[in-house]
């Protein structure tokens, strides 16, 4: 007799289920490099995990966002949660927007939006 698998875990960030065939990752609430080695982790969709690291530096995560509730309160992440909430659990996309406010660069390292001066 085959037993039905239990319910899928829920992503604590977006609240959507995380089926086993969906890209996922463990997020250290306090980054390992900032004292969180061996600390608490949470299972997230890969897209949710990528958004956290695109929006916040390791230092910001350790200092200001060491809980899921704190992460949800961050303006960019709150907008992301509202956007991704209507997507299916297996939805994948590139993380929108620049990473942590970095500037665009070309091959030569020059921002095409800047004028030579």
Secondary structure, 3 states (H helix, E strand, C coil): CCCCCCCCEECCCCCCEECCCCCEEEEECCCHHHCCCCCCEEEEEHHHHHHHHHHCCHHHHHHHCCCHHHHHHCHHHHHHHHHHCCCCCCCCCCCCCCCCCCCCCCCCCCCCCCCCC
